[in-house]
Amino acid sequence: MNVSHPSVHPVEAPPPLVDDDGLRVTRLQMKVIQGMPGTIGGLLLRFCQFAYAIVSLVVMATTNDFPSVTAFCYLVAAVGLQSVWSLSLAILDIHALLVGRTLQNYRVVSLFSIGDGVTSTLTFAAACASAGITVLIGNDLGLCAQNHCKQFETATAMAFLSWFTALPSFLLNFWSLSSR
């Protein structure tokens, strides 16, 4: 594995920052909190997001009549996007943990924050829409005997759990950006 280390590619240390009085100024770094990118807590959150999204996707896709309802198609698309996003960031977290680097760069954290915000909002909206249709089919119309209500409910619950584990990732990244 080719990894850039200071011993392989020596880089001169940047000169110390000094203020107008000649006093040394220290650089501020972001606090590393479990659940943020590049931490074990962040990896666990990403894995849970991925697992719940995949379960939701598989359960919904195994029903033969989900394409007939737009909300269910939206749920499949949203949890599909959530699973790809979570898997990609989990791979980045694994790489950062193996190499020993942090992912606390301002640009990286802002990208993660925007991506988490978009995917978690889409997943939450899709889960809410699917829950509404599931309640309509099961309680209001009483058509559970002809439909796959248990699969719809399971897929919707898994989508809510995926959103529930994506929300802390977004909030931690967003808080990290705002506390800078």
PyMOL commands that set and color helices and strands:
alter all, ss='L'
color gray80, all
select helices_A, chain A and resi 40-61+66-68+70-99+106-140+149-178
alter helices_A, ss='H'
color red, helices_A
select strands_A, chain A and resi 17-18+24-25
alter strands_A, ss='S'
color yellow, strands_A
deselect
rebuild
show_as cartoon
